[in-house]
């Protein structure tokens, strides 16, 4: 009988990060459960993207450990972590259509043409791009391009997908639609997502839990409900509660947007 995997998929233990003499993260510890949607939220320069870069292996912690599925991956190469990432600018190939942008991700894997075709078409259907499969990026809207970027990552079947402010350049109305689509994809595939955003409303609409970062550390890591109703300190109250009260008519409606 196969050993059952634990609920925890990744754990960061006492992570510190310095760039030369500047400390950007100090004693960061947290866990992420399998299938969870965790958002990293905080002011510019608080270390959100640095955490993503360490998780995927582009940067290494100055000290501390990153554990994935019980194994220490702190020094593991990015290609061996089975963690995907969707960047802010999507990085699509402009000369390739949707099909080939996605299939290119599989080109280094020794798969038959039939297997590649099947995987690409399955993931295109999952993200709802069937009618756009042979269009090039310039023929797609910003939201459609984002879904191509997500599909290109999903087709590799990663254990975790990291998102670095993927909706920051999109209009507000498109964001609302894409938030619901992203949450639907995540629930359907039961994939773990760690999502960087500067948008409080976006974090509340999408997340199972939110990590609020401030002054090099985790100010609070909690559910949207707890963050709003029980902020840990004056910064969290100001950054979360007061800000949302100015933007959202009903915080409960925001939380229920994709958590009905």
C-alpha positions as CSV (number, residue, x, y, z in Angstrom):
1,X,0.0,0.0,0.0
2,X,1.4,3.4,-1.0
3,X,2.3,5.7,1.8
4,X,-0.2,8.5,2.2
5,X,1.2,12.0,1.7
6,X,0.9,14.5,4.5
7,X,-1.3,17.5,4.2
8,X,1.7,19.8,4.3
9,X,3.4,20.3,0.9
10,X,6.0,22.9,1.7
11,X,7.6,24.5,4.8
12,X,9.9,27.4,5.3
13,X,12.0,27.3,8.5
14,X,13.6,30.5,9.9
15,X,14.4,32.0,6.5
16,X,16.6,35.0,6.4
17,X,17.6,36.8,3.3
18,X,20.2,39.5,2.8
19,X,21.4,41.3,-0.4
20,X,24.9,42.4,0.4
21,X,24.4,44.3,3.7
22,X,20.7,44.9,3.3
23,X,18.3,42.5,5.2
24,X,15.1,42.0,3.2
25,X,13.5,39.0,5.2
26,X,14.1,38.1,8.8
27,X,13.1,34.8,10.5
28,X,10.3,33.8,8.1
29,X,8.6,30.5,9.0
30,X,5.4,29.2,7.5
31,X,3.8,26.0,6.0
32,X,1.5,25.6,3.0
33,X,-0.9,22.7,2.8
34,X,-1.6,20.6,-0.3
35,X,-4.3,22.2,-2.4
36,X,-4.2,25.5,-0.5
37,X,-4.4,29.0,-2.0
38,X,-2.0,31.2,-0.1
39,X,-1.5,34.8,-0.9
40,X,1.5,37.0,0.1
41,X,0.4,40.5,0.7
42,X,2.2,43.6,1.8
43,X,3.7,47.0,0.8
44,X,6.2,47.3,-2.0
45,X,9.7,46.1,-1.0
46,X,8.5,43.9,1.9
47,X,10.0,40.7,0.4
48,X,7.0,39.0,-1.3
49,X,8.7,38.3,-4.6
50,X,11.9,37.4,-2.9
51,X,10.0,34.6,-1.1
52,X,8.7,33.3,-4.5
53,X,12.2,33.4,-6.0
54,X,13.6,31.4,-3.1
55,X,10.8,28.8,-3.3
56,X,11.4,28.2,-7.0
57,X,15.2,28.3,-6.5
58,X,16.2,31.5,-8.4
59,X,17.5,32.9,-5.1
60,X,18.8,31.0,-2.0
61,X,18.1,32.0,1.6
62,X,21.0,33.5,3.5
63,X,20.0,31.1,6.2
64,X,17.2,28.7,7.0
65,X,15.6,25.8,5.1
66,X,12.9,25.1,2.6
67,X,11.3,21.6,2.9
68,X,9.0,20.2,0.2
69,X,7.3,16.8,0.8
70,X,9.6,16.1,3.7
71,X,12.9,16.7,1.6
72,X,15.2,19.7,2.0
73,X,15.2,21.5,-1.3
74,X,17.1,24.6,-0.1
75,X,19.9,23.9,-2.5
76,X,18.0,22.0,-5.2
77,X,18.1,23.3,-8.7
78,X,14.9,24.9,-10.0
79,X,14.3,22.3,-12.6
80,X,14.3,19.5,-10.0
81,X,11.7,21.1,-7.7
82,X,8.5,20.5,-9.7
83,X,7.3,24.0,-8.9
84,X,5.9,26.2,-11.7
85,X,5.7,30.0,-11.9
86,X,3.6,32.5,-13.8
87,X,5.3,35.9,-14.1
88,X,3.7,39.3,-14.3
89,X,4.5,39.8,-18.0
90,X,3.5,36.2,-19.0
91,X,6.6,35.8,-21.3
92,X,4.7,34.2,-24.2
93,X,6.4,33.6,-27.5
94,X,4.9,36.2,-29.9
95,X,5.6,34.2,-33.0
96,X,3.9,31.0,-31.7
97,X,0.2,30.3,-31.4
98,X,-1.5,29.2,-28.2
99,X,-1.0,25.5,-29.0
100,X,2.8,25.9,-29.6
101,X,3.3,28.2,-26.7
102,X,1.9,25.4,-24.5
103,X,3.5,22.5,-26.3
104,X,6.9,24.1,-26.2
105,X,7.0,23.6,-22.4
106,X,6.8,19.8,-23.1
107,X,9.5,19.8,-25.7
108,X,12.3,18.9,-23.3
109,X,10.4,15.8,-22.1
110,X,10.6,12.6,-24.1
111,X,7.0,12.4,-25.0
112,X,5.4,11.2,-28.3
113,X,3.7,13.7,-30.6
114,X,0.4,12.1,-29.7
115,X,0.9,12.5,-25.9
116,X,1.9,16.1,-26.4
117,X,-1.1,16.8,-28.5
118,X,-3.4,15.1,-25.9
119,X,-1.9,17.0,-23.0
120,X,-2.1,20.4,-24.7
121,X,-5.7,20.0,-25.8
122,X,-6.7,18.8,-22.3
123,X,-5.2,21.8,-20.6
124,X,-6.5,24.2,-23.3
125,X,-10.0,22.9,-22.5
126,X,-9.3,23.2,-18.7
127,X,-8.6,26.9,-19.0
128,X,-11.3,27.6,-21.6
129,X,-9.2,28.5,-24.6
130,X,-10.5,26.0,-27.2
131,X,-11.6,28.6,-29.7
132,X,-8.3,30.5,-29.4
133,X,-5.9,27.5,-29.7
134,X,-4.4,28.6,-33.0
135,X,-4.2,32.3,-32.3
136,X,-1.0,34.2,-31.6
137,X,-0.6,36.3,-28.4
138,X,-1.2,39.6,-30.2
139,X,-4.7,38.3,-31.2
140,X,-5.6,37.6,-27.5
141,X,-6.8,39.9,-24.7
142,X,-4.7,40.4,-21.6
143,X,-6.9,37.9,-19.7
144,X,-6.6,35.3,-22.5
145,X,-2.8,35.7,-22.5
146,X,-2.8,35.1,-18.8
147,X,-4.7,31.9,-19.2
148,X,-2.2,30.8,-21.8
149,X,0.6,31.4,-19.3
150,X,-1.3,29.4,-16.7
151,X,-1.9,26.6,-19.1
152,X,1.8,26.5,-20.1
153,X,2.7,26.0,-16.5
154,X,-0.1,23.5,-15.7
155,X,0.7,21.2,-18.6
156,X,4.0,20.3,-16.8
157,X,1.9,19.0,-13.9
158,X,3.7,20.9,-11.1
159,X,3.0,20.3,-7.4
160,X,2.9,24.0,-6.7
161,X,2.3,27.1,-8.9
162,X,3.7,30.4,-7.9
163,X,2.1,33.6,-9.3
164,X,3.9,37.0,-9.2
165,X,1.3,39.7,-9.4
166,X,-0.3,38.2,-12.6
167,X,-3.3,40.6,-12.7
168,X,-1.6,43.9,-11.9
169,X,-1.8,45.2,-15.5
170,X,-5.4,44.2,-16.1
171,X,-8.6,46.3,-15.9
172,X,-10.7,45.9,-12.8
173,X,-13.6,44.3,-14.6
174,X,-11.4,41.7,-16.2
175,X,-9.7,41.0,-12.9
176,X,-13.0,40.0,-11.3
177,X,-13.7,37.5,-14.1
178,X,-10.2,36.0,-14.0
179,X,-10.2,35.7,-10.2
180,X,-13.2,33.4,-10.5
181,X,-11.7,31.4,-13.4
182,X,-8.4,31.0,-11.6
183,X,-10.1,29.7,-8.4
184,X,-12.3,27.4,-10.5
185,X,-9.1,25.9,-12.2
186,X,-7.4,25.5,-8.8
187,X,-10.4,23.7,-7.3
188,X,-10.8,21.5,-10.4
189,X,-7.1,20.4,-10.4
190,X,-6.6,20.6,-6.6
191,X,-3.3,22.4,-7.2
192,X,-1.4,24.3,-4.6
193,X,-1.0,28.0,-5.4
194,X,1.2,30.6,-3.7
195,X,0.2,34.1,-5.1
196,X,1.9,37.4,-4.7
197,X,-0.3,40.5,-4.9
198,X,-0.4,44.1,-3.7
199,X,-4.2,44.2,-4.0
200,X,-6.0,43.5,-0.7
201,X,-9.4,42.9,-2.4
202,X,-7.8,40.4,-4.8
203,X,-6.1,38.5,-1.9
204,X,-9.4,38.3,0.0
205,X,-11.4,37.1,-2.9
206,X,-8.9,34.3,-3.9
207,X,-7.2,33.0,-0.8
208,X,-7.7,30.3,1.8
209,X,-5.1,32.1,3.9
210,X,-3.2,35.3,3.5
211,X,0.4,36.1,4.7
212,X,0.7,39.8,5.5
213,X,4.4,40.9,5.4
214,X,5.8,44.1,7.0
215,X,9.1,45.3,8.3
216,X,11.0,42.1,7.2
217,X,8.7,39.7,9.0
218,X,5.3,38.0,8.9
219,X,2.9,40.4,10.5
220,X,0.0,37.9,10.4
221,X,-0.8,34.7,8.6
222,X,-4.5,33.8,8.8
223,X,-7.8,33.3,6.9
224,X,-9.4,36.4,5.3
225,X,-12.1,36.4,7.9
226,X,-9.7,36.4,10.8
227,X,-7.5,39.0,9.3
228,X,-10.4,41.3,8.8
229,X,-12.1,40.7,12.1
230,X,-9.1,40.1,14.3
231,X,-6.0,42.0,13.0
232,X,-2.9,41.2,14.9
233,X,-1.5,44.7,15.2
234,X,-2.1,48.3,14.1
235,X,-0.3,47.8,10.8
236,X,-2.5,44.9,9.8
237,X,-5.6,46.9,10.8
238,X,-4.5,49.9,8.8
239,X,-3.2,47.9,5.8
240,X,-6.1,45.4,5.6
241,X,-9.2,46.6,7.5
242,X,-9.1,50.3,6.9
243,X,-8.1,49.9,3.3
244,X,-10.8,47.4,2.5
245,X,-13.4,49.5,4.3
246,X,-12.7,52.3,1.8
247,X,-12.9,50.1,-1.3
248,X,-15.5,47.4,-0.7
249,X,-19.1,47.8,0.2
250,X,-19.3,44.5,2.0
251,X,-16.2,42.5,3.0
252,X,-18.3,39.4,3.4
253,X,-19.3,39.7,-0.2
254,X,-15.6,40.0,-1.2
255,X,-14.7,36.9,0.7
256,X,-17.7,35.0,-0.7
257,X,-16.8,36.0,-4.3
258,X,-15.0,32.7,-4.8
259,X,-15.7,31.1,-1.4
260,X,-19.6,30.8,-1.7
